[in-house]
Amino acid sequence: MQRATFNQFLSDYGMLFVLLLLCAYYSWTTFEVQHPTGNVAGEQLAETLAAAFGKGTRVLVVARDSKEDMAFADTLRERLDGRA
């Protein structure tokens, strides 16, 4: 009787367990630390620099000519200048 119940349970929910195992596997294998970019990175770096060196510190900001890097540089400059 127990084996028949177990077989029926696997028949009903077996695919669910396979899908959960696949989700767990792919989550584990693709997990990596992700770093912020763009505006968010500029805000975080500005806070870090202001806390470490205080206001009035001079910083050279160099960025590539991409949309994301320009957003980073503009946000960082604005936050350090105290305009935002």
Long-range contacts (C-beta under 8 A, 24 or more apart in sequence): 37-68, 37-72, 38-68, 38-71, 38-72, 38-75, 39-71, 39-72, 39-75, 41-72, 41-75, 42-71, 42-72, 42-73, 42-74, 42-75, 42-76, 42-79, 43-75, 43-76, 43-79, 45-76, 46-75, 46-76, 46-79, 46-80, 47-79, 49-80, 50-79, 50-80, 55-82
